[in-house]
Amino acid sequence: MLIPCLACESRFRPDEYFSACSDYNRGMDLVSWTCPRCGNRDDLRVLPGELGFGYPHRGRFDVHDRVRVPGLRRQRGDLRLDISLDRASWRVPTRLRQPA
Ligand SMILES: [Zn+2]
């Protein structure tokens, strides 16, 4: 199972792909992803069995493209998202913003 970068079409093993996730946005239910190959930054939603890509729209995030990742699971925490696939798991923390 390889997961593509939608910008440069490089394909990554799950460990490489999910290790490149950062900053879980709980309100929008999105993680940031930075391609290790081309540096493209994308926001995506981790869903059971798939990844959702799309665009923010009127304060929501509309998923337009889906990439199937069979067996993908997710669990939302207070300040993190836990992603698991097969026996591996990754933790994406929420980056705390300094109060203005
Ligand atoms: Zn890329």
Boltz pocket constraint, residues with backbone or C-beta under 6 A from the ligand:
constraints:
  - pocket:
      binder: B
      contacts: [[A, 5], [A, 6], [A, 7], [A, 8], [A, 9], [A, 10], [A, 35], [A, 36], [A, 37], [A, 38], [A, 39], [A, 40]]
      max_distance: 6.0
